[in-house]
Amino acid sequence: MTPSVAKALDLSAVGLSGLCLAHCLALPALALLLPALGAWAQAEWVHVAFVTLAAPVAALAFVDLRARRPRSWPLAWAATGGLMLMAAGALGFPSENLERPLTILGGLVLAGAHVANWRRRHRCGDCA
């Protein structure tokens, strides 16, 4: 994968995480002002869509397709943990009360892993 494609994947992943945070934090507040946004703020398909978009982007960003292994095991585990927290939140597991905190925490962990991945690539090129 070329460095520009890898950088674009990491930056788009951070952007998706930001969009997820905006959905979790800003839309419920805006729904109080504009009730029409309330239906979209609580739509379950949105949560599933974020996780569905995040998983392949993370896989492409953290895995060296030629070597068929992660470029950095710690970052790959952090990304996997973030995705698992996001998926748990999207599915309402273990309870509906933890949906928002799990999703926010997962998004932050995943975004942090992508930022660290981008910085690592910038520091040492396409190192293994």
Order of alpha helices (4+ residues) and beta strands (2+ residues): alpha-alpha-alpha-beta-beta-alpha-alpha
